[in-house]
Amino acid sequence: MNGEGERNGGEAENIEQLDLNLAYRFLDSLPNDVHILNNLPDPLKITRINLAGNTISVLPDSIATFPNLRELDVSANGLAYITPRIGELRNLKRLLAKNNNLVDLPKEFASLLALEHLNLSGNRFVSFMPQMFELLALKALLLGGNRIDVIPPDIHRLQRLEILYLGGNQLESVPAELGMLRKLKALNLCDNKIESLPSTFAKLTHLQSLSLHSNRLTLLPVGLVKLRNLEELSLRENPLVVRFVRDMAFNPPSLLELSGRCIKNTGVKYGPQDLPAHLLQYLNSARRCVNPCCKGVYFDARVRHIKFVDFCGKYRLPLEQFLCSPHADERWEDCSATSSSEDEAIGIPRERMRRVLLG
């Protein structure tokens, strides 16, 4: 047993909150009279119990002996059943039950209205339990490493959610309602089968970390670049990135293109009387380089470029861009020390995503 009772000479009677550490004790059950058998103080004073790393397959009714419990850890037990009496733990704020064999939850689970942190990663859930959407105080919900294939639209009910971990499931899509979780700071959707993201992601204005690696993404919503607080974005092992790396090769421009660029960049005057129709049409097809520090144009030869951080402050460009030079990155860097008056007026921070993981 750990707690302030030990630290203060065993004066347990005067202590209001105590911890009970029974982790890795080779326990296979929690006896009804556990507080008697272990000479425990008043169970009403116990606010934290750690049972991790045992072989308790059933969380029994006796857990209700500790009605003032605030934190319960039953991780790595092979747990397959939770008693309905868990609903009596009205003060429970943290429940860790990761790496077990759970497939469902008792309906009384919905009574845990004080619960703020729920970790059910590494179990056998195939879907969200409806009871979860009654836990309106939840700030962190971790369901990674299960077999969940759908995120229900009811996810929007968890308006206080700040952390949502769904990595390592069977998700193929993401509902638009996920964008309604305005307080979300960290979202992990890695190791799924997701092919696209809803445009409502642009509403996740508090999002700081977004993990999307090992999915099937071929594009991203343009609104993603408007997330001012986004600092970390993980995209490795997606077709989006594979295609990006594959298409990085730059084919040198032809003599025709070099001539056309020269004409357009130097402002040479020309008209129908000067050139054949097909050359006029070619010159008129010139496209301006999207790099704001570059005044060049291109026709056919260009670099296909995915840009997640715009150091110039122009965060309105699409993520996939076509630049006129293979050295466009350097010019973006050179431009980082300046910003337009428009940028300053709307208050766009110069430093955005600090970490972009592509591989």
Secondary structure, DSSP 8 states (H G I E B T S, - for coil): -EEHHHHTTT-GGG-S-EEEE-TTS------TTHHHHTT---GGGEEEEE-TTS---EE-GGGGG-TT--EEE--SS---EE-GGGGG-TT--EEE--SS------GGGGG-TT--EEE--SS--SS--GGGGG-TT-SEEE-TTS------GGGGG-TT--EEE--SS------GGGGG-TT--EEE--SS------GGGGG-TT--EEE--SS--S---GGGGG-TT--EEE--SSHHHHHHHHTT------HHHHHHHHHHHHT----TTTS-HHHHHHHHT-EE-S-TT---EESS--EEEE-S--TTS-TTS-SEEEES-TTHHHHHHHGGG---HHHHHHT--S---SEEE--
